[in-house]
Amino acid sequence: MAELGNTRRVYIVTGEGGTYTVLKGEQNNSVNRSSESIDISDKDTGAWGSTMAGKKSLTVDVTVYADNTEQKVFLDAFYKDQTVKVFIGKLGDGNTPVEGEAFDAVITSISDTNDAGAVATRSMSLASKGAPTVYPQA
């Protein structure tokens, strides 16, 4: 069944037990999961090549109204070359992940847009450092 895009949110994860803090002012997010393609063609594959999956990556782009509350964690991590624990998806009762991915993120870009007569927005790009934890877990 189709669902609205506002059910999947970006959260900052802090603490030992995992406290999930929603990124306030979120306008949209997009998640890209990709894998390198490795050519494994040989003389027996004929006219069609053959490939296998290589290294995987997970990237997230998120746009928010600019403020320096939770977003300051991302700004600080960017300037200090640190990672941030992130969850993107849906939380259930007790603020526990129901569906989505949790991962350590490297902040690859932060861009602010400050148009006259409009609310300032901030776009941030995150890349996973290592494999994510996928929910629901098998």
Buried (B, 14 or more C-beta within 10 A) or exposed (E): EEEEEEEBBBBBBEEEEBEBBBBEBBEEBEBEEEEEEEEEEEEEEEEEEEEEEEEEEBBBBBBBEBEEEBBEBBBEBBEEEEBBBBBBBBBEEEEEBEBBBBBBBBBEEBEEEEEEEEEEBBBBBBBBEEEBEBBEEE
